[in-house]
Amino acid sequence: MKSIRGVVSSTVLALSLTLSQAGAVFGEDSADIAAAMKLYSQALPMEVNSPQRAELLDQSAGILNEVIKKNPQSLDAHRKLMGVYLLKQDYTRGISTMQDAITLSPEDPKLFIALAFLYEHSGALEYSMAMLDQALSLDPDHKLAKEYKIAIKQKIDKFKMDELHQAKDVMDSGHGKATVPANPPVETKK
């Protein structure tokens, strides 16, 4: 079985492929999307906290939002915008964008995998699992969805185990030791 890191790497690759897929975009939308992706590409190698990076991503998101406003059916613009939000670590907007994209192409398992990735990064592991189940219902043999689901399940199991271990440590709880009540009964003489 692949390591979780390998699955995440595969997921990032799949997201990249989802983002790079060209939809049926013509004319002005195509030029606008290309301009937004140029800004995205310039921001990609920059430091995460760079103000210049943030500005480029904001400009890219602005262009893509305008494309979607003019052409709400542009699946390509939705995919690219999700990628911008992912790079910005704005998972809430990324999730909303992917949900809109899914309404445009509800039979595309890659969109559900991308949504699972966003849910995972926002901390909603159970939702992530549900999106992977949906992807697998569309394509039961989808290798990435299967592997990613295993990784999410392992992450959920680890999280549950960590929660259990954060409870009082059994070894330090006084088991097997004689205890004295905090307020021992006082005998009175008659």
ROTOR-275705 format. One record per residue: x negated, y negated, z of N, C-alpha, C, O in turn; residue in one letter. Coordinates in steps of 0.001 Angstrom, whole numbers, plus 500000, padded with zeros to 6 digits. Each point is the difference from the previous one (the first is absolute). Layout:
residues N
+--------+--------+--------+--------+--------+--------+--------+--------+--------+--------+--------+--------+-----+
|    n_u |    n_v |    n_w |   ca_u |   ca_v |   ca_w |    c_u |    c_v |    c_w |    o_u |    o_v |    o_w | res |
+--------+--------+--------+--------+--------+--------+--------+--------+--------+--------+--------+--------+-----+
|      X |      Y |      Z |      X |      Y |      Z |      X |      Y |      Z |      X |      Y |      Z |   A |
...
+--------+--------+--------+--------+--------+--------+--------+--------+--------+--------+--------+--------+-----+
***
This chain:
residues 190
+--------+--------+--------+--------+--------+--------+--------+--------+--------+--------+--------+--------+-----+
|    n_u |    n_v |    n_w |   ca_u |   ca_v |   ca_w |    c_u |    c_v |    c_w |    o_u |    o_v |    o_w | res |
+--------+--------+--------+--------+--------+--------+--------+--------+--------+--------+--------+--------+-----+
| 499157 | 501175 | 500000 | 500843 | 498825 | 500000 | 499109 | 498758 | 500000 | 498940 | 499986 | 500626 |   M |
| 501491 | 498995 | 498679 | 499238 | 498759 | 499951 | 500064 | 499287 | 501341 | 500945 | 500179 | 500769 |   K |
| 498053 | 499023 | 499496 | 500026 | 499198 | 501219 | 500997 | 498865 | 499817 | 500398 | 499674 | 498881 |   S |
| 499996 | 499735 | 502232 | 500930 | 498870 | 499933 | 499378 | 498882 | 499177 | 500688 | 499345 | 499217 |   I |
| 498013 | 500435 | 500959 | 499321 | 498953 | 499238 | 500117 | 500271 | 498504 | 500207 | 499073 | 499218 |   R |
| 499662 | 502182 | 500379 | 500124 | 500366 | 498594 | 501393 | 499742 | 499468 | 500168 | 499539 | 498871 |   G |
| 500838 | 500762 | 501950 | 501378 | 499760 | 499581 | 500255 | 498496 | 499877 | 500635 | 499547 | 499048 |   V |
| 498865 | 499686 | 501921 | 500187 | 498555 | 499934 | 499304 | 499443 | 498764 | 500542 | 499129 | 499319 |   V |
| 498264 | 501368 | 500392 | 499305 | 499560 | 498793 | 500824 | 500322 | 498765 | 500114 | 499183 | 499086 |   S |
| 500459 | 502013 | 500895 | 500857 | 500380 | 498876 | 501214 | 499094 | 499907 | 500435 | 499632 | 498909 |   S |
| 500109 | 500010 | 502256 | 501172 | 499135 | 500019 | 499651 | 498619 | 499461 | 500756 | 499416 | 499224 |   T |
| 498105 | 500075 | 501188 | 499573 | 498693 | 499494 | 499822 | 500072 | 498481 | 500387 | 499080 | 499280 |   V |
| 499033 | 502005 | 500247 | 499845 | 500182 | 498565 | 501361 | 500031 | 499321 | 500195 | 499375 | 498957 |   L |
| 500745 | 501353 | 501635 | 501343 | 500080 | 499406 | 500670 | 498634 | 499981 | 500675 | 499645 | 499034 |   A |
| 499135 | 499590 | 502042 | 500563 | 498652 | 500024 | 499368 | 499141 | 498907 | 500678 | 499207 | 499348 |   L |
| 498030 | 500961 | 500466 | 499319 | 499252 | 498944 | 500586 | 500345 | 498642 | 500222 | 499125 | 499164 |   S |
| 500025 | 502161 | 500629 | 500593 | 500419 | 498729 | 501407 | 499439 | 499841 | 500392 | 499584 | 498911 |   L |
| 500365 | 500410 | 502189 | 501344 | 499440 | 499959 | 499938 | 498525 | 499634 | 500808 | 499507 | 499213 |   T |
| 498228 | 499801 | 501364 | 499876 | 498570 | 499737 | 499511 | 499715 | 498591 | 500344 | 498970 | 499420 |   L |
| 498864 | 501924 | 500029 | 499425 | 499732 | 498691 | 500891 | 500447 | 498853 | 499719 | 499686 | 498844 |   S |
| 501345 | 501037 | 501455 | 500892 | 500452 | 498934 | 500684 | 498793 | 499372 | 500547 | 499139 | 500689 |   Q |
| 499407 | 500827 | 498039 | 500656 | 498902 | 499291 | 501436 | 500381 | 499722 | 500287 | 501078 | 499480 |   A |
| 500602 | 498028 | 500870 | 501404 | 500204 | 499675 | 500289 | 499366 | 498660 | 499103 | 499487 | 499332 |   G |
| 502139 | 500552 | 500288 | 500408 | 499370 | 498752 | 500154 | 498510 | 500265 | 501104 | 499522 | 500265 |   A |
| 497815 | 499762 | 499666 | 499990 | 498575 | 500270 | 499548 | 499288 | 498743 | 498986 | 500346 | 499395 |   V |
| 501782 | 498659 | 500230 | 499693 | 499284 | 498773 | 499953 | 498511 | 500261 | 500559 | 499509 | 500981 |   F |
| 498770 | 499779 | 498134 | 500016 | 498540 | 499988 | 499427 | 499376 | 501236 | 498936 | 500384 | 500485 |   G |
| 501794 | 498643 | 500017 | 499540 | 499182 | 501118 | 499739 | 500842 | 501251 | 499034 | 499753 | 500722 |   E |
| 501824 | 501243 | 499538 | 499789 | 500856 | 501174 | 498642 | 500678 | 499938 | 499291 | 500063 | 501005 |   D |
| 500351 | 500434 | 497852 | 498730 | 500688 | 499831 | 498828 | 499066 | 500300 | 499060 | 500386 | 500694 |   S |
| 500995 | 498410 | 498792 | 498927 | 499026 | 500243 | 499944 | 499606 | 501473 | 498919 | 499859 | 500571 |   A |
| 502257 | 499965 | 500042 | 500039 | 499639 | 501419 | 499469 | 501133 | 500878 | 499249 | 499759 | 500946 |   D |
| 501140 | 501462 | 498741 | 499518 | 501146 | 500775 | 498491 | 500141 | 499847 | 499298 | 500294 | 500968 |   I |
| 500205 | 499499 | 497822 | 498552 | 500069 | 499768 | 499273 | 498925 | 500811 | 498939 | 500259 | 500569 |   A |
| 501632 | 498539 | 499483 | 499391 | 498916 | 500784 | 499992 | 500353 | 501488 | 499013 | 499752 | 500692 |   A |
| 502082 | 500823 | 499797 | 500085 | 500394 | 501406 | 498974 | 501091 | 500316 | 499388 | 499995 | 501069 |   A |
| 500429 | 500939 | 497994 | 499056 | 501087 | 500231 | 498552 | 499522 | 499921 | 499115 | 500581 | 500628 |   M |
| 500652 | 498370 | 498607 | 498658 | 499420 | 499969 | 499662 | 499410 | 501372 | 498888 | 500178 | 500498 |   K |
| 502058 | 499130 | 500098 | 499801 | 499445 | 501339 | 499800 | 501126 | 501023 | 499137 | 499917 | 500873 |   L |
| 501663 | 501115 | 499003 | 499899 | 501168 | 500870 | 498607 | 500612 | 499886 | 499369 | 500305 | 501012 |   Y |
| 500158 | 499873 | 497772 | 498674 | 500590 | 499768 | 498884 | 499145 | 500584 | 499011 | 500528 | 500508 |   S |
| 501144 | 498164 | 499421 | 498995 | 499109 | 500586 | 499994 | 500112 | 501527 | 498946 | 499907 | 500628 |   Q |
| 502231 | 500291 | 499962 | 500118 | 500072 | 501458 | 499534 | 501342 | 500553 | 499523 | 500073 | 501133 |   A |
| 500610 | 500970 | 498087 | 499735 | 501363 | 500458 | 498643 | 500187 | 500688 | 499965 | 500587 | 501082 |   L |
| 498931 | 498950 | 498358 | 498706 | 500261 | 500651 | 499666 | 499059 | 501160 | 498995 | 500201 | 500681 |   P |
| 501824 | 498787 | 499550 | 499693 | 499016 | 501040 | 500253 | 500561 | 501397 | 500729 | 500976 | 500180 |   M |
| 498650 | 498378 | 500796 | 500201 | 500373 | 501403 | 501478 | 499870 | 500356 | 500686 | 499095 | 499524 |   E |
| 499790 | 501812 | 501311 | 501414 | 500044 | 500369 | 500492 | 498678 | 500589 | 501119 | 499576 | 499711 |   V |
| 498071 | 499777 | 501099 | 500415 | 498763 | 500673 | 499644 | 498734 | 499241 | 500130 | 498900 | 500536 |   N |
| 499427 | 501239 | 498236 | 499590 | 498845 | 499219 | 501196 | 499123 | 499632 | 500986 | 500496 | 499456 |   S |
| 498932 | 498199 | 500838 | 501087 | 499091 | 499610 | 500190 | 499954 | 498474 | 501119 | 499861 | 499507 |   P |
| 497778 | 500258 | 499766 | 500095 | 499988 | 498538 | 500759 | 501235 | 499515 | 500813 | 499915 | 499079 |   Q |
| 498919 | 501216 | 501538 | 500712 | 501237 | 499654 | 501495 | 499829 | 500254 | 500827 | 500343 | 499155 |   R |
| 499509 | 499126 | 502013 | 501407 | 499782 | 500350 | 500674 | 499088 | 498987 | 501137 | 500249 | 499599 |   A |
| 498170 | 498699 | 499984 | 500560 | 499060 | 499026 | 500244 | 500677 | 498652 | 501051 | 499810 | 499387 |   E |
| 497981 | 500976 | 500156 | 500166 | 500709 | 498721 | 501175 | 500983 | 500057 | 500777 | 500103 | 499051 |   L |
| 499343 | 500608 | 502056 | 501107 | 500952 | 500141 | 501343 | 499287 | 500095 | 501000 | 500471 | 499459 |   L |
| 499018 | 498392 | 501229 | 501237 | 499210 | 500064 | 500406 | 499514 | 498606 | 501178 | 500038 | 499644 |   D |
| 497849 | 499508 | 499576 | 500292 | 499554 | 498634 | 500521 | 501167 | 499155 | 500956 | 499844 | 499241 |   Q |
| 498417 | 501313 | 500893 | 500421 | 501183 | 499260 | 501426 | 500385 | 500378 | 500825 | 500272 | 499128 |   S |
| 499465 | 499751 | 502172 | 501349 | 500330 | 500469 | 501019 | 498994 | 499484 | 501108 | 500373 | 499615 |   A |
| 498515 | 498351 | 500379 | 500904 | 498963 | 499499 | 500373 | 500222 | 498541 | 501167 | 499894 | 499623 |   G |
| 497828 | 500415 | 499562 | 500248 | 500258 | 498570 | 500915 | 501217 | 499835 | 500967 | 499957 | 499239 |   I |
| 498726 | 501111 | 501469 | 500792 | 501226 | 499866 | 501431 | 499811 | 500512 | 500943 | 500541 | 499421 |   L |
| 499218 | 498702 | 501649 | 501351 | 499711 | 500487 | 500798 | 499197 | 498977 | 501206 | 500200 | 499850 |   N |
| 498121 | 498898 | 499452 | 500678 | 499235 | 498939 | 500409 | 500914 | 498842 | 501090 | 499851 | 499447 |   E |
| 498046 | 501086 | 500190 | 500335 | 500957 | 498940 | 501233 | 500797 | 500411 | 500914 | 500194 | 499198 |   V |
| 499112 | 500263 | 502041 | 501135 | 500790 | 500486 | 501262 | 499158 | 500070 | 501097 | 500487 | 499725 |   I |
| 498748 | 498262 | 500639 | 501156 | 499094 | 500048 | 500613 | 499845 | 498610 | 501221 | 500005 | 499848 |   K |
| 497911 | 499855 | 499126 | 500475 | 499861 | 498618 | 500460 | 501326 | 499408 | 500936 | 500042 | 499202 |   K |
| 498401 | 501039 | 501195 | 500287 | 501314 | 499438 | 500027 | 501037 | 501131 | 499021 | 500717 | 500205 |   N |
| 502109 | 499364 | 500537 | 500083 | 500908 | 501143 | 499806 | 501472 | 499649 | 499775 | 500817 | 500893 |   P |
| 500306 | 499532 | 497840 | 499844 | 501389 | 499565 | 498544 | 500373 | 499699 | 499729 | 501118 | 499564 |   Q |
| 499344 | 497967 | 500662 | 498596 | 500261 | 499693 | 499366 | 500904 | 501052 | 499513 | 499531 | 501029 |   S |
| 500503 | 501754 | 498699 | 499405 | 500975 | 500898 | 498493 | 499756 | 500126 | 499423 | 500168 | 501075 |   L |
| 499957 | 499440 | 497829 | 498561 | 499723 | 500015 | 499677 | 498866 | 500983 | 499041 | 500097 | 500766 |   D |
| 501748 | 498845 | 499210 | 499768 | 498876 | 500910 | 500193 | 500437 | 501456 | 499251 | 499580 | 500882 |   A |
| 501747 | 501258 | 499363 | 500221 | 500509 | 501359 | 498806 | 500824 | 500476 | 499537 | 499843 | 501130 |   H |
| 499973 | 501029 | 498004 | 498841 | 500832 | 500374 | 498782 | 499146 | 500309 | 499304 | 500224 | 500991 |   R |
| 500450 | 498810 | 498165 | 498828 | 499137 | 500201 | 500152 | 499165 | 501276 | 499041 | 499810 | 500748 |   K |
| 502173 | 499697 | 499487 | 500237 | 499196 | 501196 | 499793 | 500842 | 501268 | 499463 | 499509 | 500994 |   L |
| 500961 | 501746 | 498966 | 499759 | 500888 | 501134 | 498500 | 500122 | 500255 | 499569 | 500004 | 501153 |   M |
| 499636 | 500094 | 497787 | 498553 | 500091 | 500146 | 499402 | 498754 | 500625 | 499073 | 500084 | 500805 |   G |
| 501457 | 498768 | 498825 | 499534 | 498741 | 500591 | 500324 | 499989 | 501492 | 499154 | 499651 | 500823 |   V |
| 502076 | 500734 | 499520 | 500379 | 500025 | 501420 | 499185 | 501027 | 500778 | 499679 | 499788 | 501169 |   Y |
| 499994 | 501303 | 498194 | 499161 | 501009 | 500649 | 498624 | 499418 | 500310 | 499474 | 500187 | 501097 |   L |
| 499952 | 499116 | 497943 | 498686 | 499388 | 500203 | 500066 | 498905 | 501073 | 499043 | 499794 | 500747 |   L |
| 502077 | 499518 | 499320 | 500188 | 498962 | 501021 | 500328 | 500594 | 501364 | 500038 | 499289 | 501004 |   K |
| 500199 | 502019 | 499024 | 500441 | 500702 | 501200 | 501334 | 499453 | 500503 | 500263 | 499970 | 501202 |   Q |
| 500570 | 499602 | 497854 | 501346 | 499525 | 500296 | 500952 | 501155 | 499687 | 500661 | 500023 | 498962 |   D |
| 499388 | 500924 | 501960 | 500727 | 501238 | 499760 | 501510 | 499785 | 499938 | 500688 | 500706 | 499262 |   Y |
| 499832 | 498348 | 501486 | 501443 | 499740 | 499979 | 500451 | 499581 | 498609 | 500990 | 500519 | 499487 |   T |
| 498298 | 498554 | 499904 | 500367 | 499569 | 498643 | 499711 | 501096 | 498975 | 500737 | 500160 | 499027 |   R |
| 498193 | 500587 | 501196 | 499691 | 501113 | 499113 | 501111 | 501043 | 500019 | 500394 | 500516 | 498954 |   G |
| 500104 | 499788 | 502229 | 501098 | 500968 | 500139 | 501236 | 499494 | 499275 | 500632 | 500744 | 499251 |   I |
| 499708 | 498015 | 500964 | 501172 | 499428 | 499333 | 499855 | 500046 | 498474 | 500954 | 500315 | 499288 |   S |
| 497860 | 499373 | 500228 | 499734 | 500023 | 498562 | 500127 | 501419 | 499447 | 500568 | 500197 | 498926 |   T |
| 498905 | 500796 | 501803 | 500088 | 501388 | 499533 | 501438 | 500497 | 500037 | 500414 | 500762 | 499126 |   M |
| 500347 | 498818 | 501873 | 501408 | 500386 | 500050 | 500731 | 499465 | 498773 | 500826 | 500699 | 499413 |   Q |
| 498874 | 498072 | 500203 | 500596 | 499432 | 498787 | 499554 | 500771 | 498766 | 500804 | 500262 | 499106 |   D |
| 497927 | 500100 | 500841 | 499478 | 500761 | 498856 | 500689 | 501353 | 499892 | 500294 | 500467 | 498899 |   A |
| 499958 | 500152 | 502228 | 500658 | 501308 | 499993 | 501411 | 499898 | 499440 | 500473 | 500926 | 499341 |   I |
| 500196 | 497971 | 500910 | 501345 | 499847 | 499420 | 499921 | 499908 | 498479 | 500963 | 500332 | 499309 |   T |
| 497901 | 499221 | 500167 | 499825 | 499907 | 498547 | 499620 | 501346 | 499390 | 500325 | 500274 | 498844 |   L |
| 498992 | 500560 | 501924 | 499536 | 501292 | 499486 | 500068 | 501057 | 501113 | 498968 | 500454 | 500494 |   S |
| 502258 | 499935 | 499895 | 500149 | 500909 | 501136 | 499506 | 501422 | 499760 | 499975 | 500809 | 500927 |   P |
| 499636 | 499503 | 497852 | 499519 | 501353 | 499686 | 498473 | 500092 | 499999 | 499453 | 501053 | 499673 |   E |
| 499855 | 497873 | 500683 | 498539 | 499965 | 499964 | 499408 | 500349 | 501369 | 500036 | 499172 | 500910 |   D |
| 499421 | 502039 | 499251 | 499464 | 500386 | 501308 | 498830 | 499123 | 500456 | 499779 | 499845 | 501201 |   P |
| 499471 | 499580 | 497856 | 498850 | 499162 | 500375 | 500453 | 498766 | 500777 | 499280 | 499520 | 500876 |   K |
| 501887 | 499974 | 498813 | 500506 | 498841 | 500743 | 500294 | 500374 | 501452 | 499754 | 499210 | 500912 |   L |
| 500771 | 501995 | 499298 | 500271 | 500460 | 501365 | 498699 | 500258 | 500759 | 499923 | 499760 | 501205 |   F |
| 499059 | 500726 | 498090 | 498695 | 500212 | 500634 | 499398 | 498653 | 500391 | 499432 | 499866 | 501084 |   I |
| 500686 | 499149 | 498051 | 499493 | 498661 | 500317 | 500738 | 499423 | 501207 | 499394 | 499379 | 500873 |   A |
| 501928 | 500837 | 499163 | 500777 | 499518 | 501145 | 499588 | 500737 | 501276 | 499935 | 499396 | 501070 |   L |
| 499790 | 501887 | 498823 | 499521 | 500768 | 501156 | 498684 | 499420 | 500515 | 499798 | 499886 | 501209 |   A |
| 499317 | 499751 | 497880 | 498717 | 499414 | 500363 | 500204 | 498689 | 500769 | 499340 | 499755 | 501009 |   F |
| 501572 | 499417 | 498506 | 500286 | 498737 | 500677 | 500606 | 500234 | 501385 | 499628 | 499340 | 500970 |   L |
| 501312 | 501610 | 499109 | 500580 | 500319 | 501311 | 498929 | 500508 | 500964 | 499982 | 499621 | 501172 |   Y |
| 499135 | 501229 | 498335 | 498934 | 500514 | 500859 | 499176 | 498845 | 500561 | 499725 | 499952 | 501199 |   E |
| 499887 | 499129 | 497938 | 499152 | 498903 | 500448 | 500733 | 499001 | 500884 | 499366 | 499233 | 500724 |   H |
| 501954 | 500767 | 499225 | 500756 | 499126 | 500895 | 500303 | 500710 | 501320 | 500579 | 499408 | 500911 |   S |
| 499024 | 501874 | 499186 | 500193 | 500749 | 501234 | 501277 | 500828 | 500035 | 500278 | 500651 | 501008 |   G |
| 500495 | 499340 | 497932 | 501268 | 500739 | 499950 | 499769 | 501379 | 499379 | 500389 | 500256 | 498860 |   A |
| 498974 | 500620 | 501906 | 499614 | 501308 | 499471 | 501200 | 500876 | 499637 | 499938 | 500745 | 499023 |   L |
| 501131 | 499180 | 501729 | 501180 | 500810 | 499690 | 500628 | 499561 | 498674 | 500457 | 500838 | 499223 |   E |
| 499565 | 497861 | 500518 | 500504 | 499509 | 498711 | 499073 | 500444 | 498873 | 500447 | 500358 | 498910 |   Y |
| 498274 | 499611 | 501371 | 499022 | 500449 | 499011 | 500283 | 501452 | 499619 | 500001 | 500357 | 498822 |   S |
| 500237 | 500466 | 502186 | 500305 | 501408 | 499764 | 501278 | 500142 | 499154 | 500055 | 500827 | 499091 |   M |
| 500955 | 498372 | 501211 | 501260 | 500061 | 499248 | 499780 | 499630 | 498531 | 500611 | 500597 | 499114 |   A |
| 498526 | 498429 | 500627 | 499738 | 499603 | 498609 | 499244 | 501102 | 499260 | 500229 | 500225 | 498811 |   M |
| 498882 | 500453 | 501886 | 499286 | 501118 | 499371 | 500954 | 501161 | 499726 | 499869 | 500688 | 498987 |   L |
| 501085 | 499529 | 501911 | 501029 | 501018 | 499748 | 500794 | 499639 | 498743 | 500322 | 500868 | 499189 |   D |
| 499987 | 497857 | 500661 | 500743 | 499552 | 498812 | 499161 | 500203 | 498740 | 500514 | 500458 | 498979 |   Q |
| 498225 | 499210 | 501087 | 499116 | 500212 | 498841 | 499968 | 501472 | 499622 | 500038 | 500352 | 498821 |   A |
| 499890 | 500510 | 502201 | 499943 | 501438 | 499734 | 501346 | 500555 | 499519 | 500040 | 501013 | 499302 |   L |
| 501041 | 498333 | 501064 | 501297 | 500445 | 499472 | 500094 | 499678 | 498510 | 500693 | 500692 | 499253 |   S |
| 498618 | 498269 | 500323 | 499973 | 499633 | 498576 | 499012 | 500860 | 499220 | 500244 | 500353 | 498846 |   L |
| 498644 | 499979 | 501795 | 498968 | 500825 | 499357 | 499400 | 500933 | 501061 | 499005 | 499661 | 500640 |   D |
| 501610 | 501517 | 499539 | 499554 | 500908 | 501058 | 498543 | 500459 | 499885 | 499430 | 500474 | 500983 |   P |
| 499969 | 499396 | 497855 | 498617 | 500433 | 499813 | 499003 | 498850 | 500013 | 498833 | 500188 | 499655 |   D |
| 501613 | 498627 | 500738 | 499120 | 498827 | 499980 | 498895 | 500192 | 501039 | 500235 | 499905 | 501204 |   H |
| 498561 | 500366 | 498304 | 498869 | 500358 | 500859 | 499680 | 498899 | 501021 | 499817 | 500289 | 501183 |   K |
| 500116 | 498477 | 498372 | 499666 | 498906 | 500902 | 501048 | 499854 | 501102 | 499655 | 499806 | 501166 |   L |
| 501614 | 500288 | 498470 | 501061 | 499871 | 501005 | 499899 | 501117 | 501032 | 500186 | 499762 | 501193 |   A |
| 499522 | 501451 | 498356 | 499853 | 501128 | 500925 | 498838 | 499767 | 500969 | 500147 | 500164 | 501211 |   K |
| 498709 | 499456 | 498247 | 498810 | 499794 | 500834 | 500178 | 498814 | 500946 | 499585 | 500043 | 501158 |   E |
| 501034 | 498909 | 498331 | 500211 | 498808 | 500821 | 500985 | 500313 | 501128 | 499843 | 499503 | 501115 |   Y |
| 501160 | 501310 | 498600 | 500966 | 500383 | 501029 | 499306 | 500775 | 501124 | 500301 | 499788 | 501174 |   K |
| 498786 | 501094 | 498478 | 499239 | 500744 | 501015 | 499201 | 499021 | 500863 | 499966 | 500131 | 501223 |   I |
| 499398 | 498899 | 498143 | 499200 | 499015 | 500738 | 500874 | 499172 | 500939 | 499604 | 499732 | 501134 |   A |
| 501574 | 499862 | 498408 | 500905 | 499218 | 500853 | 500491 | 500860 | 501160 | 500088 | 499524 | 501132 |   I |
| 500231 | 501733 | 498595 | 500447 | 500916 | 501061 | 498899 | 500137 | 501056 | 500285 | 499979 | 501198 |   K |
| 498461 | 500161 | 498363 | 498886 | 500100 | 500944 | 499877 | 498716 | 500820 | 499718 | 500046 | 501198 |   Q |
| 500492 | 498834 | 498163 | 499912 | 498715 | 500694 | 501116 | 499872 | 501046 | 499770 | 499511 | 501106 |   K |
| 501434 | 500931 | 498532 | 501124 | 499966 | 500947 | 499706 | 500930 | 501173 | 500199 | 499624 | 501156 |   I |
| 499330 | 501585 | 498554 | 499676 | 500956 | 501059 | 498919 | 499455 | 500928 | 500099 | 500145 | 501218 |   D |
| 498879 | 499234 | 498220 | 498925 | 499425 | 500809 | 500548 | 498875 | 500881 | 499649 | 499892 | 501175 |   K |
| 501204 | 499283 | 498249 | 500600 | 498901 | 500746 | 500808 | 500541 | 501186 | 499931 | 499458 | 501103 |   F |
| 500831 | 501608 | 498660 | 500802 | 500598 | 501072 | 499103 | 500588 | 501077 | 500291 | 499867 | 501189 |   K |
| 498621 | 500783 | 498411 | 499066 | 500561 | 500976 | 499331 | 498891 | 500812 | 499828 | 500126 | 501213 |   M |
| 499800 | 498799 | 498113 | 499393 | 498872 | 500711 | 500968 | 499423 | 501022 | 499593 | 499637 | 501103 |   D |
| 501688 | 500275 | 498540 | 501000 | 499507 | 500944 | 500105 | 500915 | 501215 | 500096 | 499529 | 501133 |   E |
| 499885 | 501776 | 498628 | 500064 | 500947 | 501115 | 498797 | 499857 | 500920 | 500133 | 500067 | 501222 |   L |
| 498703 | 499737 | 498195 | 498781 | 499903 | 500802 | 499877 | 498664 | 500721 | 499198 | 499865 | 500925 |   H |
| 501581 | 499159 | 498664 | 499963 | 498723 | 500698 | 500821 | 500047 | 501283 | 499890 | 499119 | 500852 |   Q |
| 500942 | 501929 | 499277 | 500728 | 500193 | 501245 | 498962 | 500347 | 501068 | 498825 | 500194 | 499688 |   A |
| 501603 | 499884 | 501552 | 499045 | 500288 | 501075 | 499236 | 501270 | 499707 | 500568 | 501010 | 499585 |   K |
| 498160 | 498919 | 500635 | 499125 | 501161 | 499823 | 500338 | 501026 | 501077 | 499979 | 499686 | 501190 |   D |
| 500329 | 501529 | 498396 | 500391 | 501059 | 500923 | 498913 | 500254 | 501038 | 500314 | 500274 | 501158 |   V |
| 498438 | 499644 | 498461 | 498902 | 500290 | 500926 | 499887 | 498939 | 501090 | 499506 | 500292 | 501089 |   M |
| 500932 | 498506 | 498646 | 499890 | 498928 | 500987 | 501316 | 499726 | 500711 | 500120 | 498995 | 500701 |   D |
| 500860 | 501868 | 499134 | 501311 | 499699 | 500559 | 500207 | 500559 | 501402 | 501095 | 499877 | 500549 |   S |
| 497882 | 500733 | 500042 | 500120 | 500478 | 501364 | 500546 | 501406 | 500114 | 500318 | 500451 | 501100 |   G |
| 499796 | 500246 | 497791 | 500490 | 501377 | 500067 | 499042 | 500838 | 500835 | 498783 | 499947 | 499819 |   H |
| 501785 | 500825 | 501095 | 499195 | 500893 | 500813 | 499393 | 499340 | 501224 | 499291 | 500657 | 500763 |   G |
| 500966 | 498077 | 499438 | 499458 | 499293 | 501159 | 501112 | 499778 | 501006 | 501160 | 499805 | 499639 |   K |
| 498463 | 500229 | 501633 | 500969 | 499676 | 501043 | 500217 | 498501 | 499975 | 499049 | 499224 | 499909 |   A |
| 502179 | 500386 | 500170 | 500287 | 498570 | 499970 | 500634 | 499589 | 501313 | 500682 | 500792 | 500649 |   T |
| 499095 | 498007 | 499722 | 500601 | 499437 | 501197 | 501048 | 499006 | 499540 | 499703 | 499115 | 499198 |   V |
| 501525 | 501018 | 501298 | 501032 | 499048 | 499580 | 499581 | 498578 | 500365 | 499305 | 499783 | 500992 |   P |
| 501113 | 499277 | 498217 | 499648 | 498602 | 500223 | 500506 | 499529 | 501353 | 499297 | 499264 | 500692 |   A |
| 501877 | 501133 | 499693 | 500577 | 499634 | 501298 | 500340 | 501277 | 500752 | 501141 | 500461 | 499973 |   N |
| 497849 | 500116 | 500708 | 500288 | 501258 | 500700 | 501064 | 499779 | 501074 | 500084 | 498922 | 500589 |   P |
| 500725 | 502107 | 499658 | 501035 | 499838 | 501038 | 499334 | 499773 | 501373 | 498971 | 500597 | 500317 |   P |
| 501616 | 498572 | 500436 | 499478 | 499681 | 501336 | 500847 | 500759 | 501020 | 501229 | 499931 | 499994 |   V |
| 498081 | 500787 | 500873 | 500717 | 500718 | 501041 | 500240 | 499053 | 501177 | 499115 | 499246 | 500402 |   E |
| 502034 | 500811 | 500108 | 500313 | 499166 | 501157 | 500095 | 500907 | 501234 | 500506 | 501119 | 499917 |   T |
| 499007 | 498392 | 501213 | 500062 | 500756 | 501238 | 501294 | 499666 | 500695 | 500446 | 498853 | 500024 |   K |
| 500147 | 502183 | 500545 | 501257 | 499798 | 500700 | 499798 | 499933 | 501460 | 500961 | 499832 | 500750 |   K |
+--------+--------+--------+--------+--------+--------+--------+--------+--------+--------+--------+--------+-----+
***
